[in-house]
Amino acid sequence: MNRVWRISAVGLLAAAGCAAQSPQPSAPVEMPEPKPFAHITNFFRVNDQICTGGQPRMEDFEKMKKEGIRAIINLRQASEHDVAAEEAKAKEAGLRYVHIPVDGREMKDEYALEFLKATDDQANQPAFIHCGSANRVGGLWMIRRVLRDGWTLERAEEEARKIGLRSEALLAFAKDYIARHAQN
């Protein structure tokens, strides 16, 4: 009986060895191009004219120019970041630079007005709009979507959250601003 098992085992091993194929080289796999701004927190392409996100690196401005961006709209306060160095680097790359120092903890109507003016200006498009994380960008962009583009509040809020809006205070400001400035 032992001999039968051995013969069966040898036969199975031989059959398995014959059935197994050596690995064949596979066709080369095409890797997708890495996104040039994947390192920017919440980088989001809203449309063909607007990209949003958190703080870019200084070396990003040259790349942005090559990608077709014409203007940088910075919503960070000077106390948060070296705005002068950023502006110099952006202008050195041939980009327009708009600075709207938004205090996200104490929102004011003037921020929304300046934002709408900057984003209405065709000379500022295509634009990259940023703050530290895209939270303020999302709140102000929501206002633009409803008041300028005619979107519903719900649709604009959904997009604002995709952009980076996470502050309930900014959301409340945006909704209040929209309610006070909507054309009836």
N, CA, C and O of each residue as an XYZ file, in Angstrom:
736
protein
N       0.823     -1.175      0.000
C       0.000      0.000      0.000
C       0.875      1.249      0.000
O       0.581      2.237     -0.672
N       1.947      1.177      0.765
C       2.883      2.278      0.832
C       3.457      2.594     -0.537
O       3.645      3.752     -0.909
N       3.731      1.514     -1.283
C       4.305      1.662     -2.610
C       3.307      2.341     -3.553
O       3.717      3.135     -4.400
N       2.044      2.059     -3.431
C       1.011      2.666     -4.276
C       0.950      4.170     -4.020
O       0.821      4.968     -4.949
N       1.045      4.538     -2.754
C       1.018      5.965     -2.399
C       2.220      6.691     -2.986
O       2.096      7.796     -3.514
N       3.368      6.066     -2.890
C       4.581      6.695     -3.423
C       4.484      6.880     -4.929
O       4.844      7.936     -5.450
N       4.008      5.876     -5.621
C       3.889      5.958     -7.082
C       2.875      7.039     -7.450
O       3.100      7.806     -8.386
N       1.764      7.105     -6.724
C       0.737      8.119     -6.982
C       1.289      9.518     -6.729
O       1.046     10.444     -7.503
N       2.033      9.657     -5.636
C       2.597     10.962     -5.291
C       3.590     11.420     -6.348
O       3.582     12.582     -6.753
N       4.463     10.488     -6.805
C       5.440     10.827     -7.837
C       4.722     11.216     -9.122
O       5.117     12.173     -9.788
N       3.683     10.491     -9.470
C       2.914     10.798    -10.684
C       2.259     12.169    -10.610
O       2.267     12.925    -11.581
N       1.693     12.481     -9.454
C       1.058     13.790     -9.282
C       2.070     14.923     -9.372
O       1.809     15.950    -10.000
N       3.224     14.733     -8.744
C       4.269     15.757     -8.795
C       4.766     15.960    -10.219
O       4.993     17.093    -10.644
N       4.935     14.878    -10.949
C       5.401     14.971    -12.331
C       4.369     15.696    -13.185
O       4.721     16.538    -14.011
N       3.096     15.367    -12.986
C       2.034     16.010    -13.757
C       1.967     17.498    -13.432
O       1.797     18.330    -14.323
N       2.100     17.822    -12.158
C       2.061     19.228    -11.749
C       3.235     19.988    -12.344
O       3.082     21.127    -12.785
N       4.394     19.368    -12.358
C       5.581     20.011    -12.925
C       5.436     20.254    -14.406
O       5.872     21.290    -14.908
N       4.832     19.317    -15.118
C       4.637     19.481    -16.562
C       3.597     20.553    -16.852
O       3.707     21.289    -17.832
N       2.582     20.634    -15.988
C       1.505     21.589    -16.214
C       1.944     23.017    -15.903
O       1.449     23.969    -16.506
N       2.859     23.160    -14.975
C       3.305     24.505    -14.595
C       4.144     25.094    -15.708
O       4.988     24.419    -16.297
N       3.903     26.352    -15.986
C       4.682     27.022    -17.015
C       5.599     28.030    -16.356
O       5.284     28.619    -15.322
N       6.719     28.201    -16.978
C       7.614     29.222    -16.441
C       7.008     30.583    -16.753
O       6.353     30.751    -17.781
N       7.221     31.544    -15.880
C       6.625     32.860    -16.089
C       7.111     33.474    -17.397
O       8.299     33.432    -17.718
N       6.179     34.040    -18.136
C       6.500     34.709    -19.390
C       6.659     36.199    -19.108
O       5.943     36.762    -18.281
N       7.585     36.821    -19.788
C       7.695     38.265    -19.577
C       6.409     38.942    -20.050
O       5.899     38.650    -21.131
N       5.902     39.840    -19.228
C       4.659     40.516    -19.594
C       4.973     41.754    -20.425
O       6.095     42.260    -20.432
N       3.956     42.215    -21.116
C       4.112     43.425    -21.919
C       4.386     44.594    -20.981
O       3.903     44.600    -19.848
N       5.144     45.569    -21.428
C       5.420     46.712    -20.560
C       4.118     47.402    -20.152
O       3.210     47.580    -20.964
N       4.051     47.778    -18.898
C       2.870     48.441    -18.370
C       3.099     49.940    -18.459
O       4.123     50.450    -18.004
N       2.139     50.642    -19.049
C       2.264     52.091    -19.123
C       1.809     52.681    -17.806
O       0.687     52.443    -17.359
N       2.681     53.449    -17.194
C       2.352     54.107    -15.941
C       1.718     55.457    -16.267
O       2.162     56.147    -17.185
N       0.693     55.830    -15.526
C       0.101     57.143    -15.786
C       1.084     58.243    -15.409
O       1.920     58.071    -14.523
N       0.971     59.363    -16.090
C       1.812     60.508    -15.760
C       1.501     60.937    -14.333
O       0.332     61.033    -13.961
N       2.515     61.194    -13.541
C       2.222     61.680    -12.194
C       1.602     63.076    -12.286
O       2.016     63.891    -13.111
N       0.633     63.341    -11.457
C       0.011     64.659    -11.445
C       1.069     65.655    -10.973
O       1.702     65.440     -9.939
N       1.264     66.730    -11.715
C       2.343     67.641    -11.352
C       2.140     68.343    -10.015
O       3.104     68.839     -9.431
N       0.916     68.396     -9.521
C       0.657     69.102     -8.272
C       0.005     68.206     -7.224
O      -0.710     68.695     -6.350
N       0.243     66.916     -7.303
C      -0.362     65.957     -6.369
C       0.062     66.218     -4.924
O      -0.646     65.838     -3.992
N       1.210     66.863     -4.736
C       1.699     67.137     -3.382
C       0.970     68.314     -2.718
O       1.100     68.517     -1.511
N       0.210     69.083     -3.493
C      -0.517     70.219     -2.925
C      -1.786     69.693     -2.256
O      -2.595     69.013     -2.887
N      -1.946     70.013     -0.990
C      -3.119     69.579     -0.232
C      -4.396     70.000     -0.958
O      -4.549     71.158     -1.345
N      -5.301     69.052     -1.136
C      -6.614     69.298     -1.746
C      -6.545     69.913     -3.144
O      -7.450     70.652     -3.534
N      -5.492     69.622     -3.900
C      -5.433     70.161     -5.268
C      -6.657     69.663     -6.032
O      -6.959     68.470     -6.031
N      -7.353     70.588     -6.681
C      -8.610     70.258     -7.355
C      -8.742     71.110     -8.609
O      -8.619     72.333     -8.550
N      -8.990     70.467     -9.736
C      -9.239     71.208    -10.980
C     -10.744     71.409    -11.073
O     -11.488     70.473    -11.369
N     -11.186     72.633    -10.820
C     -12.609     72.960    -10.826
C     -13.151     72.912    -12.254
O     -14.200     72.322    -12.514
N     -12.425     73.536    -13.163
C     -12.782     73.548    -14.583
C     -11.524     73.922    -15.368
O     -10.429     73.918    -14.804
N     -11.655     74.238    -16.630
C     -10.454     74.526    -17.419
C      -9.855     75.897    -17.117
O      -8.793     76.235    -17.639
N     -10.525     76.692    -16.279
C     -10.019     78.019    -15.932
C      -9.557     78.155    -14.484
O      -8.823     79.087    -14.154
N      -9.977     77.240    -13.625
C      -9.705     77.378    -12.193
C      -9.211     76.076    -11.584
O      -9.798     75.010    -11.774
N      -8.105     76.196    -10.840
C      -7.607     75.114     -9.984
C      -7.540     75.685     -8.575
O      -7.304     76.879     -8.390
N      -7.745     74.836     -7.596
C      -7.718     75.283     -6.208
C      -6.856     74.334     -5.392
O      -6.535     73.232     -5.837
N      -6.488     74.766     -4.210
C      -5.723     73.884     -3.343
C      -5.162     74.606     -2.140
O      -5.450     75.774     -1.880
N      -4.345     73.854     -1.417
C      -3.637     74.408     -0.280
C      -2.353     75.078     -0.742
O      -2.182     75.384     -1.922
N      -1.465     75.297      0.200
C      -0.229     76.034     -0.074
C       0.664     75.310     -1.081
O       1.045     74.161     -0.856
N       1.001     75.976     -2.190
C       1.949     75.379     -3.140
C       3.386     75.606     -2.677
O       3.646     76.423     -1.794
N       4.304     74.874     -3.283
C       5.730     75.099     -3.046
C       6.188     76.219     -3.967
O       5.565     76.484     -4.996
N       7.268     76.865     -3.596
C       7.789     77.961     -4.423
C       8.129     77.487     -5.835
O       7.932     78.225     -6.801
N       8.633     76.270     -5.957
C       9.015     75.768     -7.287
C       7.800     75.411     -8.149
O       7.949     75.144     -9.342
N       6.606     75.403     -7.562
C       5.397     75.077     -8.324
C       4.999     76.175     -9.304
O       4.331     75.893    -10.299
N       5.390     77.406     -9.047
C       4.929     78.509     -9.883
C       5.419     78.391    -11.320
O       4.677     78.694    -12.255
N       6.653     77.958    -11.504
C       7.170     77.740    -12.873
C       6.352     76.651    -13.575
O       5.990     76.790    -14.743
N       6.068     75.564    -12.845
C       5.278     74.466    -13.417
C       3.870     74.941    -13.759
O       3.321     74.584    -14.802
N       3.292     75.748    -12.872
C       1.939     76.255    -13.114
C       1.902     77.097    -14.383
O       0.971     76.989    -15.181
N       2.906     77.926    -14.561
C       2.985     78.747    -15.774
C       3.030     77.847    -17.011
O       2.342     78.105    -17.999
N       3.843     76.795    -16.950
C       3.949     75.858    -18.078
C       2.636     75.118    -18.331
O       2.341     74.746    -19.466
N       1.848     74.904    -17.275
C       0.556     74.217    -17.399
C      -0.556     75.154    -17.872
O      -1.690     74.719    -18.075
N      -0.234     76.439    -18.047
C      -1.218     77.382    -18.570
C      -1.860     78.306    -17.554
O      -2.717     79.116    -17.906
N      -1.454     78.195    -16.295
C      -1.986     79.094    -15.271
C      -1.444     80.500    -15.540
O      -0.268     80.667    -15.862
N      -2.313     81.512    -15.404
C      -1.900     82.900    -15.606
C      -1.791     83.690    -14.316
O      -1.034     84.658    -14.235
N      -2.562     83.271    -13.289
C      -2.609     84.059    -12.058
C      -2.671     83.167    -10.827
O      -3.212     82.061    -10.851
N      -2.100     83.688     -9.761
C      -2.187     83.067     -8.438
C      -3.049     83.986     -7.591
O      -2.797     85.189     -7.516
N      -4.069     83.420     -6.953
C      -4.892     84.177     -6.014
C      -4.676     83.542     -4.649
O      -5.106     82.416     -4.397
N      -4.004     84.279     -3.774
C      -3.606     83.780     -2.458
C      -4.532     84.359     -1.394
O      -4.658     85.577     -1.273
N      -5.178     83.490     -0.627
C      -6.099     83.912      0.427
C      -5.481     83.848      1.822
O      -6.178     84.061      2.814
N      -4.191     83.559      1.909
C      -3.539     83.455      3.220
C      -3.152     84.833      3.740
O      -2.864     85.748      2.969
N      -3.152     84.960      5.051
C      -2.699     86.197      5.675
C      -1.171     86.227      5.678
O      -0.519     85.182      5.660
N      -0.617     87.420      5.702
C       0.839     87.573      5.698
C       1.468     86.901      6.917
O       2.603     86.430      6.843
N       0.753     86.851      8.023
C       1.293     86.232      9.240
C       1.381     84.710      9.138
O       2.071     84.077      9.938
N       0.695     84.122      8.169
C       0.699     82.668      8.005
C       1.838     82.165      7.136
O       2.288     81.029      7.280
N       2.295     83.011      6.242
C       3.217     82.545      5.211
C       3.991     83.750      4.692
O       3.545     84.888      4.844
N       5.125     83.511      4.093
C       5.929     84.590      3.531
C       5.321     85.023      2.196
O       5.741     84.579      1.127
N       4.330     85.896      2.286
C       3.594     86.343      1.108
C       4.507     87.092      0.142
O       4.396     86.918     -1.072
N       5.409     87.923      0.666
C       6.301     88.701     -0.203
C       7.175     87.783     -1.056
O       7.355     88.027     -2.249
N       7.713     86.734     -0.449
C       8.552     85.787     -1.202
C       7.712     85.032     -2.228
O       8.159     84.797     -3.351
N       6.502     84.653     -1.843
C       5.622     83.943     -2.776
C       5.262     84.837     -3.958
O       5.303     84.403     -5.109
N       4.913     86.077     -3.669
C       4.565     87.011     -4.744
C       5.745     87.216     -5.692
O       5.575     87.215     -6.911
N       6.934     87.390     -5.131
C       8.131     87.581     -5.965
C       8.378     86.366     -6.849
O       8.678     86.509     -8.034
N       8.254     85.175     -6.280
C       8.495     83.943     -7.042
C       7.441     83.766     -8.143
O       7.768     83.363     -9.259
N       6.195     84.064     -7.830
C       5.124     83.946     -8.824
C       5.350     84.932     -9.972
O       5.220     84.571    -11.142
N       5.684     86.163     -9.635
C       5.921     87.176    -10.672
C       7.164     86.839    -11.490
O       7.201     87.075    -12.697
N       8.177     86.289    -10.833
C       9.392     85.847    -11.534
C       9.053     84.774    -12.576
O       9.684     84.698    -13.630
N       8.054     83.954    -12.267
C       7.615     82.900    -13.195
C       6.694     83.451    -14.290
O       6.294     82.720    -15.196
N       6.359     84.743    -14.201
C       5.505     85.352    -15.217
C       4.023     85.274    -14.913
O       3.193     85.386    -15.815
N       3.685     85.082    -13.645
C       2.283     84.966    -13.233
C       1.786     86.263    -12.604
O       2.546     86.980    -11.953
N       0.508     86.556    -12.805
C      -0.130     87.654    -12.066
C      -0.289     87.166    -10.627
O      -0.366     85.963    -10.377
N      -0.337     88.099     -9.692
C      -0.454     87.709     -8.291
C      -1.474     88.603     -7.602
O      -1.354     89.828     -7.608
N      -2.481     87.968     -7.006
C      -3.517     88.682     -6.267
C      -3.495     88.154     -4.841
O      -3.595     86.948     -4.616
N      -3.365     89.065     -3.879
C      -3.351     88.659     -2.474
C      -4.579     89.241     -1.777
O      -4.762     90.457     -1.718
N      -5.408     88.355     -1.258
C      -6.581     88.740     -0.475
C      -6.408     88.089      0.895
O      -6.761     86.922      1.065
N      -5.872     88.820      1.873
C      -5.598     88.214      3.185
C      -6.879     87.941      3.977
O      -7.433     88.841      4.609
N      -7.335     86.702      3.934
C      -8.595     86.296      4.560
C      -8.324     85.668      5.925
O      -7.554     84.716      6.046
N      -8.973     86.221      6.944
C      -8.922     85.629      8.280
C     -10.125     84.699      8.392
O     -11.255     85.148      8.588
N      -9.873     83.410      8.268
C     -10.949     82.424      8.275
C     -11.700     82.333      9.585
O     -12.803     81.788      9.627
N     -11.120     82.862     10.664
C     -11.795     82.824     11.965
C     -12.751     83.996     12.135
O     -13.618     83.982     13.009
N     -12.584     85.016     11.288
C     -13.421     86.209     11.388
C     -13.741     86.709      9.977
O     -13.169     87.692      9.506
N     -14.648     86.026      9.330
C     -14.977     86.342      7.940
C     -15.703     87.687      7.837
O     -16.504     88.059      8.694
N     -15.386     88.397      6.752
C     -15.981     89.710      6.496
C     -16.485     89.756      5.059
O     -15.958     89.076      4.179
N     -17.506     90.562      4.840
C     -18.049     90.723      3.495
C     -16.989     91.185      2.506
O     -17.007     90.780      1.343
N     -16.069     92.028      2.957
C     -15.043     92.555      2.043
C     -14.208     91.436      1.419
O     -13.753     91.570      0.283
N     -14.002     90.335      2.145
C     -13.252     89.208      1.572
C     -13.995     88.632      0.366
O     -13.405     88.367     -0.682
N     -15.295     88.447      0.540
C     -16.101     87.891     -0.551
C     -16.127     88.847     -1.741
O     -16.028     88.415     -2.889
N     -16.261     90.142     -1.469
C     -16.283     91.132     -2.551
C     -14.968     91.131     -3.328
O     -14.972     91.137     -4.559
N     -13.850     91.123     -2.616
C     -12.538     91.095     -3.275
C     -12.345     89.798     -4.060
O     -11.792     89.803     -5.160
N     -12.808     88.688     -3.485
C     -12.691     87.394     -4.156
C     -13.499     87.388     -5.450
O     -13.007     86.952     -6.491
N     -14.731     87.869     -5.386
C     -15.573     87.909     -6.581
C     -14.955     88.815     -7.646
O     -14.966     88.483     -8.831
N     -14.424     89.946     -7.226
C     -13.775     90.868     -8.171
C     -12.570     90.196     -8.837
O     -12.396     90.290    -10.052
N     -11.750     89.526     -8.047
C     -10.550     88.863     -8.591
C     -10.912     87.722     -9.528
O     -10.265     87.538    -10.559
N     -11.938     86.956     -9.182
C     -12.314     85.814    -10.031
C     -13.174     86.232    -11.221
O     -13.309     85.471    -12.179
N     -13.756     87.431    -11.174
C     -14.481     87.966    -12.332
C     -13.515     88.480    -13.400
O     -13.849     88.490    -14.585
N     -12.339     88.899    -12.992
C     -11.358     89.502    -13.898
C     -10.769     88.431    -14.822
O     -10.031     87.552    -14.375
N     -11.100     88.515    -16.099
C     -10.623     87.528    -17.077
C      -9.101     87.507    -17.187
O      -8.528     86.494    -17.587
N      -8.447     88.598    -16.843
C      -6.981     88.629    -16.882
C      -6.385     87.683    -15.840
O      -5.217     87.306    -15.938
N      -7.182     87.304    -14.850
C      -6.724     86.380    -13.804
C      -7.063     84.927    -14.121
O      -7.009     84.077    -13.233
N      -7.406     84.633    -15.352
C      -7.753     83.250    -15.694
C      -6.898     82.758    -16.845
O      -6.574     83.518    -17.758
N      -6.543     81.518    -16.801
C      -6.721     80.495    -15.765
C      -5.957     80.858    -14.478
O      -4.889     81.470    -14.520
N      -6.534     80.464    -13.349
C      -5.972     80.811    -12.045
C      -5.825     79.594    -11.145
O      -6.551     78.606    -11.256
N      -4.851     79.713    -10.250
C      -4.733     78.776     -9.133
C      -5.065     79.586     -7.894
O      -4.389     80.569     -7.590
N      -6.111     79.175     -7.173
C      -6.567     79.872     -5.970
C      -6.203     79.014     -4.773
O      -6.528     77.828     -4.728
N      -5.523     79.621     -3.792
C      -5.104     78.808     -2.647
C      -5.183     79.560     -1.330
O      -5.218     80.789     -1.282
N      -5.208     78.776     -0.272
C      -4.991     79.248      1.093
C      -4.095     78.184      1.717
O      -3.275     77.596      1.011
N      -4.221     77.922      2.992
C      -3.367     76.908      3.602
C      -3.771     75.487      3.249
O      -2.921     74.628      3.016
N      -5.092     75.245      3.211
C      -5.586     73.882      2.982
C      -6.752     73.808      1.997
O      -7.245     72.716      1.716
N      -7.194     74.930      1.475
C      -8.337     75.077      0.560
C      -9.668     75.197      1.305
O     -10.726     75.133      0.678
N      -9.639     75.367      2.609
C     -10.844     75.570      3.401
C     -11.490     76.919      3.055
O     -12.675     76.973      2.724
N     -10.716     77.997      3.130
C     -11.231     79.331      2.788
C     -11.593     79.410      1.308
O     -12.582     80.039      0.932
N     -10.781     78.765      0.479
C     -11.071     78.744     -0.959
C     -12.453     78.142     -1.193
O     -13.253     78.693     -1.948
N     -12.733     77.017     -0.548
C     -14.023     76.353     -0.724
C     -15.192     77.233     -0.323
O     -16.199     77.292     -1.028
N     -15.065     77.919      0.808
C     -16.144     78.793      1.271
C     -16.420     79.946      0.325
O     -17.574     80.248      0.021
N     -15.352     80.593     -0.143
C     -15.528     81.723     -1.054
C     -15.952     81.260     -2.447
O     -16.719     81.945     -3.125
N     -15.456     80.105     -2.870
C     -15.866     79.583     -4.183
C     -17.351     79.228     -4.173
O     -18.036     79.389     -5.184
N     -17.844     78.751     -3.050
C     -19.269     78.432     -2.924
C     -20.117     79.684     -3.185
O     -21.138     79.620     -3.870
N     -19.684     80.812     -2.634
C     -20.387     82.081     -2.855
C     -20.411     82.407     -4.346
O     -21.447     82.782     -4.894
N     -19.268     82.262     -4.988
C     -19.178     82.551     -6.426
C     -20.127     81.657     -7.233
O     -20.838     82.130     -8.120
N     -20.125     80.374     -6.913
C     -20.958     79.440     -7.678
C     -22.441     79.818     -7.624
O     -23.145     79.729     -8.630
N     -22.903     80.235     -6.461
C     -24.322     80.577     -6.335
C     -24.607     81.952     -6.941
O     -25.530     82.095     -7.744
N     -23.822     82.963     -6.563
C     -24.121     84.328     -6.996
C     -23.733     84.632     -8.436
O     -24.405     85.424     -9.097
N     -22.669     84.025     -8.934
C     -22.218     84.323    -10.300
C     -22.643     83.255    -11.313
O     -22.993     83.569    -12.451
N     -22.607     82.004    -10.887
C     -22.860     80.911    -11.831
C     -24.275     80.348    -11.744
O     -24.647     79.485    -12.540
N     -25.074     80.831    -10.778
C     -26.469     80.415    -10.679
C     -26.698     79.015    -10.140
O     -27.764     78.434    -10.347
N     -25.707     78.469     -9.450
C     -25.859     77.123     -8.894
C     -26.794     77.153     -7.687
O     -26.990     78.195     -7.060
N     -27.366     75.993     -7.374
C     -28.140     75.873     -6.139
C     -27.166     75.854     -4.968
O     -25.992     75.515     -5.115
N     -27.678     76.222     -3.821
C     -26.862     76.221     -2.611
C     -26.313     74.823     -2.326
O     -25.152     74.676     -1.946
N     -27.143     73.804     -2.509
C     -26.738     72.426     -2.219
C     -25.611     71.971     -3.146
O     -24.631     71.374     -2.701
N     -25.761     72.258     -4.429
C     -24.735     71.851     -5.400
C     -23.418     72.587     -5.132
O     -22.342     71.993     -5.204
N     -23.514     73.879     -4.823
C     -22.315     74.673     -4.540
C     -21.625     74.193     -3.262
O     -20.397     74.151     -3.193
N     -22.413     73.833     -2.259
C     -21.822     73.327     -1.014
C     -21.111     72.000     -1.252
O     -20.028     71.766     -0.714
N     -21.713     71.143     -2.048
C     -21.085     69.852     -2.351
C     -19.719     70.057     -3.019
O     -18.738     69.412     -2.650
N     -19.666     70.953     -3.998
C     -18.389     71.223     -4.658
C     -17.402     71.876     -3.692
O     -16.217     71.544     -3.702
N     -17.878     72.797     -2.865
C     -17.008     73.478     -1.902
C     -16.350     72.473     -0.958
O     -15.180     72.620     -0.606
N     -17.096     71.466     -0.556
C     -16.522     70.434      0.316
C     -15.473     69.614     -0.431
O     -14.463     69.226      0.155
N     -15.702     69.345     -1.723
C     -14.692     68.643     -2.527
C     -13.420     69.479     -2.637
O     -12.311     68.946     -2.626
N     -13.594     70.776     -2.743
C     -12.450     71.682     -2.849
C     -11.644     71.679     -1.561
O     -10.414     71.728     -1.600
N     -12.321     71.623     -0.421
C     -11.596     71.623      0.852
C     -12.319     72.286      2.005
O     -11.780     72.334      3.110
N     -13.528     72.803      1.788
C     -14.294     73.435      2.862
C     -14.607     72.409      3.943
O     -15.167     71.349      3.664
N     -14.239     72.734      5.177
C     -14.548     71.842      6.289
C     -15.006     72.600      7.535
O     -15.502     71.994      8.485
N     -14.843     73.911      7.532
C     -15.216     74.739      8.674
C     -16.704     75.072      8.638
O     -17.208     75.623      7.659
N     -17.387     74.734      9.708
C     -18.813     75.055      9.802
C     -19.021     76.567      9.877
O     -20.033     77.074      9.395
N     -18.069     77.294     10.480
C     -18.175     78.756     10.548
C     -18.069     79.373      9.152
O     -18.812     80.299      8.826
N     -17.154     78.868      8.331
C     -17.032     79.362      6.951
C     -18.276     79.017      6.137
O     -18.742     79.827      5.335
N     -18.804     77.834      6.340
C     -20.028     77.431      5.650
C     -21.180     78.356      6.042
O     -21.948     78.795      5.185
N     -21.300     78.649      7.335
C     -22.362     79.537      7.811
C     -22.196     80.938      7.218
O     -23.179     81.564      6.824
N     -20.947     81.433      7.154
C     -20.695     82.740      6.542
C     -21.123     82.733      5.077
O     -21.809     83.648      4.621
N     -20.715     81.699      4.345
C     -21.047     81.621      2.918
C     -22.563     81.623      2.714
O     -23.076     82.347      1.862
N     -23.269     80.818      3.490
C     -24.732     80.759      3.356
C     -25.379     82.101      3.695
O     -26.306     82.539      3.013
N     -24.888     82.748      4.747
C     -25.425     84.047      5.149
C     -25.140     85.101      4.077
O     -26.022     85.886      3.726
N     -23.925     85.119      3.563
C     -23.551     86.085      2.527
C     -24.432     85.888      1.288
O     -24.942     86.850      0.715
N     -24.595     84.647      0.896
C     -25.430     84.335     -0.272
C     -26.869     84.808     -0.037
O     -27.471     85.421     -0.919
N     -27.415     84.528      1.136
C     -28.795     84.922      1.445
C     -28.959     86.444      1.387
O     -29.987     86.941      0.926
N     -27.953     87.177      1.851
C     -28.035     88.640      1.862
C     -27.785     89.280      0.498
O     -28.185     90.422      0.270
N     -27.126     88.555     -0.414
C     -26.745     89.153     -1.695
C     -27.391     88.504     -2.920
O     -27.137     88.927     -4.048
N     -28.204     87.504     -2.713
C     -28.852     86.827     -3.846
C     -29.893     87.749     -4.479
O     -30.605     88.473     -3.783
N     -29.968     87.709     -5.805
C     -30.977     88.479     -6.546
C     -32.294     87.715     -6.458
O     -32.359     86.536     -6.808
N     -33.314     88.369     -6.003
C     -34.629     87.705     -5.898
C     -35.445     87.901     -7.136
O     -36.572     87.411     -7.216
